[in-house]
């Protein structure tokens, strides 16, 4: 991309360091956020009063909690484009974890509102707040080949693994599959920790042994210390895992695939939310399991 200007909507735990990395790489970043506090640590980012003010940016990134929130934030932007279309080739990049079907529908709304001049690309990320700060995120992209090629330099400022997974919606499906693995692995590690500790074993020692064998994983490396320490300070709310697992089940229903692991996991994370733990870190699934009576499965809707 020759025009190194980008708009950014959503400067939360993930969005703020992502925007900072873009600016650090030499891009001019204009951003909108509901609260002012995020801008205090982002002196290189120019604040705008609303998302519609980003209408003339060649790329607009949304990093907000869910697609309905994105659509609400983008309403004024689309109204502005309906009155005066943006430049051809404008890209709206959805980097949140959203529904694969939903983001395709949003793409059609953007196409119509922009008179065909803007395209939606879904590019959800994995790597958590550490990856966001370090610029080492894995970014899963749903886009046409040409759109991916022109956006790749921008995405590379935020991640070290940037892959095109297919057309619009494919990035979100890849992220849902990622969450299936992360959510079930975290739950299994939490369950193992509870069984081991109640039997008198040191959980940290258990995890160190597991890390040297076939059970080793990036999830164990990153989430394991928080599980062992019962540190549930949020790096990302656990309740979003329940949402993401729902996307797995939705897509599986469309393609006729069995999902025994996803079905069990979504029940457990629904139980976590019922216990009022949804705003804490994903590792809090250990506490959710600990709160269950002996023999319980955590199933329910």
N, C-alpha and C positions, 0 to 999 in steps of 0.2 A: 504494500500500500504506500502510495506516494504522499497522500494527505494524512499526516500523523496527528489527527484530532479524533478524540473519542469522548462520548458521553457515558456516564455511569450512574445508574440508579440503584441505591441500596448499599450503604456503608456500614454494615453490621460486622459481626465477628469475622466473617469471611471476606465481605466486600471491601472493607477498609484496607486491609493489607494487599488485596488484589489490585485495587486502584493505585495504591502507593507504588507497587512494582511497575505498573504501566507507566506512571509518571517518571519513575527512576530510569526507565529505559528510553526516555526522551520524547514521550508522547505528551501532547497537550490534553489534559483531562479536565472536563467540566462535569460536575456531579450534583446530584440531588439526593438528599436524605431527609427523612421526617424530622430528625432532631439535629441540633447544631453541634453537639458535642464531638461527633466524629471528625469534624473539620479541624479541630484544635490540633490534632496530630498529623494533619495532612496539608501542610503549607503550600505544597506544589499543586494542589487540586483546587480549581476554581469552583465556587459554589454557585448554583443557579436556584431560583425560587421554586421551580416546579419542573416535572418531566417534560412538559410541552416546550420549555425553554431549550431543550436539547434537539429540537426538531431539525436543525440544519447540520447536525453532526453526521459525518459519513457512517459512523458506527455508534450504536447505542446499546450498552450492556445493561441487562437487568439482573440484579442479584438480590431478589426479594424472596420471602419465605415460601410462596406457592403461587400457582398460576392465577387464581382469582385476585390475589393482591397485585400481581403484575398487571393484569387487565384493568384493574381499578386505577392504578398509577398511570397507565398508558392511555387512559380514556381521552384526556385533553390533548395528548400528542396526536392521536389518531384523528380527532376532530380538526386539529390544525392542518394535518395533511389532507383531509377531505376538502378543505377550503383552498389550500395551496400545496400541491404535491411536493414531496421532497425530491432531491436530486436522484436520478436513476442510479441504481446500485447501492442505495442506502441499506445498511444491514442492522437488524434488530437481533441481538444475541442474547438468548435466554440461558443464563448459566446456573440457574437454580435447579433443584430436583423437582421435576413436574411430570404430569401425565403425558405419556407418548401420544395418545390420541388427542389430548387437550392442546398440546403445543402445535399439532398439525392444524387444528381448528383455528387457533390463534394466528397461525401463519396465513390462513385464508382471510381472516379479518384484516390483518395488516396489508395484505395484497390489495384488497378491495378499497380500504381507506386511503391508501397511498397511490391509487390509480395504477397499480402495478410497478411502482418505482422502488418499493422497499421489499426486502425479503427477510423472513425470520429464519434464524439458525439456532438450533439448540446445542448447547455446549456445556453440560453439567460437569462438575468437578469432583474429584476424590483426593483426599490427602489431609483434610481437616485444617484447623487453624495453623498448625505447624507448617504444612505444605503451602498454605496461603501466604504466610509470612516469608518463607524461604523461596517462594517462586518455583516450587517443585511439584505442583499439582499434576495429577493425571486428568486430562481434559478429553472428554468423549464427544465427538462432534457429529451432528446430523445436518448435512448440507450437501449441495451439489458439489461436484469436483471443483469447478471454477471458483465458487464462493469460498470453499475451504482453502484453496490456494491463496486467495488474496487476504484472508483473515488469519492465516497461519502465523505470520510474523507478529501480529498483535497477541494472539493466544500464547505464543511462545514466551512472552514477557511474564506470564503467570504460571506456566507449567513446563515441565521437562518432558512429559509424555503427552503429545497432542496427536490424536488419531481421528481420521474420518471413519465413522462406523457405517455410513450409508446416508440415505436422504433424511429430510426433516423428520424427527421423531426417533431416529435411530440412536442418537446420543442419549436421550432420556431413557430408552429401553436398556441401553448398556449400563447406565447409572443405576437403574432399578435392579439389574442383575448383580451389580457391585454391592448394592445394599442388602440383597438377599444373602450374599456371602458374609458381609461384615456383620449384619444383624444376627445371623445364626451362629457365627463363630464367636462373637462376643457373648451371646447367651450361653453357649457351651462352655466357654472359659469361666463365666460367672458361676454356672452350675457346678463345675468341677471345683472351683474355689470354695464354695459353700460345703460341699461334701467333704473335701480334704480338711478344711479348718475344723469342722465339727468332729472329725475323727482324730483331731490333735496334730495335724500336719501343718507345717509352715507353708503358706501359700506362695510366698516369694521363692522359696526353695523349689517348690513344685514347678513353678513357671520356668525357672532357670533350667531344670532338667528337660522340660518339654521343649524349650527353645533349642536344645541340642539334638532333637530327634525329628521324626516325621511330623509331629504336631506343631513345629515351628511355623510362624506366619508373621506377616506384617501387622496383623491385628493383635497378635500376642505381644509383639514388640512395642506397639504404640499404646494400646488400651490396657495391656496386662499390668503395668505399674499402677494405673489408677484403680483397677479391679482389686489388686492385692492390698493397696493402701486404703481402700474404700473412700477414694477421693472422687467426689461427684460434682465438683465445681464445673459448671458447664463450659465445654469447648464447642458445643453444639447441642441443642435440646434433643433429648431422647425421643420426644413425641414425634419428631419428623420421621423416625424409622418406621413407625406404624403407617404413616402416610405412604412412604416409599414402597413398603411391602404390598400395600394395596395396589400400586401400579403393576407389580409383578403378577398378582392374581388377576387383574383386569386383562392384561395382555395374554396371560396363559389361557384365560377363558376364550379369548378371541381366536387363538391358534390351536386350541384343543390339547393343551399340555397339562399333565398332572403336576401338582405342586405340593407334595406332602410337607416339605421343609418350610416353605413360605406360609402354608396354612397354620402350622404349629407356631411359627415365629410371630405371625400377626396376632394370634391369640395372646401370646405372652406379652407383647408390647401394648396390646389393648388393656391387659391387666395392669401393666405398669402405669398407664395413664389413669386408670380407675383408682389407683393408689395415690394419685396426686403427685407423681414423680416425674411427669413429662417434661418439665422445664429444666431438669438437671441433666448432667452429662450422660451419654450413652452407657457408661459404666454402671449407672445406677440400676441397670437390669439385675445386677447382683443383689441389691437391696430388695427389689421386687420379688426375686426368687426367695430370699431369706424371709420375707413376710408371709409367704404361702405356708399353709399347714403341711405337715408331713404327708406325703402321698399325693399331694395336689399336682395337677398338670399345668395350671395357669391358663386353661382353655376357657374360652368364652368369646362373646362378640362385643 
